[in-house]
Amino acid sequence: MSKWDIVAGLYNTTFTLFLFLLAFLMFLIAYKGFKANNRYGGTSTVISGIIFIIFGYYNSIFWFLPYPYCGYMVWWIGIILGIFMAFALIIRNVIKKMEAGIEKQTHLTKFIDLMTQENPYKDQISIKMEAIRKSFHLAGLLFILAYFGFFFIPPITQLVNNNVIVFIQDQEWSYNLLWGDIHDQYPYVKNDFQAIIDLTLFALFATLVLAILSDIIRVLWGPEYSVFNFLTRAVLRKKEYNAAGPQIYLVSGVISAYMFYVIGVVHILVVVAGVLVACFSDALAAIIGRRYGKHKVTCIGGDVKSVEGFIAGAGSAFVIAFIFVGPIYALIAAIIFFLLDYFPVIIADNILNPILITLGIGIAVALLGLPFGWF
């Protein structure tokens, strides 16, 4: 075993421990949620914690990312944590000056007032704020760009891999010093398809890190310490009090769905259909229902939604899935989406939609054996 094998093992072990730490923090946050009678948020956060345990166990055996990308991920975690902690310390310093009456009015003080003088957790939020919150779902487009590219643009992950190779060849001496011999330690060649698969997963985990560290700070320290809240000026839903935010559920669900492809359970187009339906149909149903919903429906569980929202959600689910897997499997995707929307459970649909739609289509493919396509 070489020195770099040991380094790679240490980096991967660090990433594994980070995933297990996330699971522990999710359970801690869920406990706070249940104590605050937030059953929906508590249960959804517990499910997120279970998913992170599965991720950590899988990574400890099979490695999500080869070396040196497991090392890049650990450095990414450290950098993002450092930035967020620095922001929290700045906020803490500003709060002290505000309490002493020596801080001038700034964007930071306005944000702190917004987060502290009134309860930022609301039962109802404005349509504008709903649209801002749902804009995170546009990340589904980045998933497409990362894996497939766009028309004449190759996949972003392929471009990244090719440029990383060029960069480390230009900086070969310093790279070899920090990460090992490129010829022995770098796992890909130019235009390597495996790099597209792995770096898409890297991007998903990097997004999770970016979202979840800010959210953990929000719950444990307060919403005024969250970079994500500062950037979006987000008003939070009551379901997010002492619970993880919807972006955490969505990214966790998307990673879970993508892993079904990585381990060979489903075709990539099934994952794409499930992910895009989860990202866009849910957002469209919420926005259309809020803006144009006139015919109200009381769902199983007591939530009040609208016929217009159901039509927008289920209809767009069919159209999106139809593009990638054809009408039969698209109908299955639309039915699953509708059932999860109409029969709300105490688990966030941002977790359930990408996982269950992907699994539902995958099971249908195995049972029916029909090819993908527009037939």
Secondary structure by P-SEA (a helix, b strand, c coil): ccaaaaaaaaaaaaaaaaaaaaaaaaaaaaaaaaaacaaaaaaaaaaaaaaaaaaaaaaaccccccaaaaaaaaaaaaaaaaaaaaaaaaaaaaaaaaaaccccccaaaaaaaaacccccccccccaaaaaaaaccccaaaaaaaacccccccccaaaaaaaaaaaaaaaaaaaaaacccccccccccccccaaaaaaaaaaaaaaaaaacaaaaaaaaaccccccaaaaaacccccccccccccaaaaaaaaaaaaaaaaaaccccaaaaaaaaaaaccaaaaaaaaaaacccccccccccccccaaaaaaaaaaaaaaaaacccaaaaaaaaaaaaaaaaacccccccccaaaaaaaaaaaaaaaaccccccc
